Amino acid sequence: MKFDKLDSSIWKNFEENSSEVSPFDLLAWKKIWSQNLGDNFDYKIFFNSNFFIPVKFCNLEASLIGDKDVVDYNAILYKNNKFEDFNELIDQIFEEKISNFRIYSIRENSEILKNLKMLKDYNINISKEDVAPYLSLPQSWDEYLTRLSKKRRHEIKRKIRRFEENFSYISGDYDSLENAKEITDEFIRLHKLSSHEKEIFMNENRENFFRNLIYKFLLDKKLLYSYIKVNNKTIACSISFVLNGTRYLYNSGFDPEYIKHSSGLLNHIFAIKRSIENKFQIFDFMRGNERYKYDLGGVDKKLYSINLERK
């Protein structure tokens, strides 16, 4: 079955009522992924009164819709965590005559991880996949700075001061469709400029994926675009999802001409400051152990990969 044949009303109901949900679990996100990056798969949703599992199939393997190159978190949506209902859906998935079911990027505090460990009829392999640092945001910018080590606090202040001495700049967030073209064009331009690896990553399919994703999430009021401009030229930017009091830093880019002035890092620092002012509870750096995340106070949570095979 192709993606556009799936029942959206059931999916939406679980989005609104699930105990664990991130932007990557939303119907809108999965649909855009399937349209731009998921041509080689068939799709099916499995659900009962308490659990909802959107699955893609290729050959004899099943996995959650999406892929690690653009997915930071996966989850199995649920309303009430009744293990027998969870077990029922896993059994249904394996009735599709698959050899294994792979589940990527499950957070360490997920109830689903506990459920998977309780399955009796399956061989289960759980491996650490990555880390995803995050910040619990305080009430004020000053409180945020005091939480950092003295060295990191002084380094942030020094970078801001040096940048202000060298440039007249503006920094802010866009969240409107009115800015959609600028957001997509500048994000893709700066992402490609940032490194050779990112330039290779941003092929035509992924560029279309990001353009469609940015448009849809702006339309749904679930995206923020942060920027720094010097002489009306964007020199650093990032896109973040916003959901349930959390700001998820998804991807970014910067102009290497300004690398010695830490423009990319400063864009994140200013985004954290505005997130505090706007009363977000969490600033989530998401997948990856890049040093800057810890310099800005990030604390790790672990991500796990799971492979299930029937005994």
Summary of the structure (lengths in Angstrom):
residues: 311
radius of gyration: 20.6
end to end distance: 27.5
largest distance: 65.4
contacts: 972
relative contact order: 0.16
helix: 44%
strand: 29%
